[in-house]
Structures are given as structure tokens and as C-alpha cells.
Amino acid sequence: MMFARFHRPPRPRRLPRPPRALMRGVMQGGALVAAAALAACASPSSHFYTLGGADAPAPATARTAPAPAWLIEVAPVNVPPQVSRNQLVVQSGPTQVQLLEQERWASLPGDEIRRALSTDLTQQLGTLDAFGTARSDNTPVYRIAMNVQRFESWPGSHALIDAVWSVRAVRGNAVMTCRSVVGETVGSGYDALVDGHRRALAEVSTQIASAVRAMAASGVGMAGASGAATGKAAAVVVPPCPAAGMNTGSGA
């Protein structure tokens, strides 16, 4: 009986292993490439802006202030729906706007305006904003309402606020309704644009503060001004709207 002889093929030679230092370098290089790719895909960081806090007084120790002679109530502020969003909406032309995803308000514009307005008025008038707070029925209260018609942001040009606002004596039916149109020149950058809105709103606040003072000085909304004590309806004379740019002084 004959047997066939089979020959095994020669084993392939093993390639020499690369040095460990080389492998470590290749792995580190790959990690850096992956990190760079992730960074390129990551969204850019957002910037947040607020209309309040620029001229806020330094923190003081806790104290109890005496109750003021009269109070104010700053109602929620209405703004145009196209700007009622967290993103900054800027004008790129007379009929075009841009929505900036990375430039955002800290809260909705209506809330930002109301908070800044409340802070400005309480500081100028030396009183309290009692909106949503329990109070005595005998304390005169002046309610401030604002409806923003235009809130325009033109980068590198100007910031504009066009608002209709009113001051109403809660204890009576006397109402002063006025309109303020304030534009502020701004430089380049979104910080300058927000600061322009802050200055424009401060001017509107000054006009409203003047209106509240005029209402209080004329006795509108004060005890006895309605003629309830005598049973006769007293004539209510509402002061005229304040002129733009007037200085109202300070204190109540």
C-alpha cells in the first residue's frame, strides 16, 4: 500500500511589533482628532442679556423701611408677538428680521421690561411695587400698565421703544393714558444694543414717574378725593401727560 505525502506550507513570518511609544503616540493622536471633531460639532455657547441691574445700588444690610404714603402696581407688560421670545430679534432691514439663537434674553422681553420698570419706578418714587401683594384698602395705589407697540433692535444703529402706558388710581376711575417713543443710538455689538434698550426704558420710566407724581399731587386717588365722605361726586381733573425729557427729581 502506498501513502501520499503532504507537505505543510511554511508559516508566515510575524511582522515585528511597533514600539510601544509609537502605538501610544498613534492612540493619543486619534484621541485628539476625535476631540477636535466633537468640538467642531458642538453648538457655540449662548450669551444671556437682561434689562435690569446696570444701575442697581450696592447690597445693604437688611432693614425695614417705613410704609410709603402711597403704592404702585406695575402690571405685566405686553410686547409684540414677533419679539416675545428668548432669542434676540434684530432688524436687518425695514421688512426683515434675524433671530439670534446664541444671543438670548435672561427671561422673556415682557418680563425683562416689567422688572426693570418696577425697579426704576420704586427707586425714583421712593415707594413699593405692591403688584400681587396684600395691602390695606386705605392705602392709595396707582396701577401702571404698559403696552409696547414697537421694540426694535438695529445693531450698530439704534434701539427703539414705542409704548402706550397708563397710570390709574385704584381707588377711583381717574386714568392718565400717554405714549412714549424713545430711540437711543447704539454702537456695535449686542451689549451696546441691550444697553440702548436699557437707556430707552429708563427714559420711559422717568416719564411714568412724573405722571404718578402729578396724579398724587393733584389728589387723584387719595382719601376724600372722590367725594365719598360728603356723598357728592367730586370733579376729577387728570393732569396732562408729562413732556419727554423732563427731570422729575427724586423721592415720593
Beta strands, then each sheet from edge to edge (+ up, - down):
strand 1: 47-49
strand 2: 71-74
strand 3: 87-93
strand 4: 96-105
strand 5: 141-154
strand 6: 158-169
strand 7: 175-185
sheet 1: 1+ 4+ 3-
sheet 2: 2+ 5+ 6- 7+
end
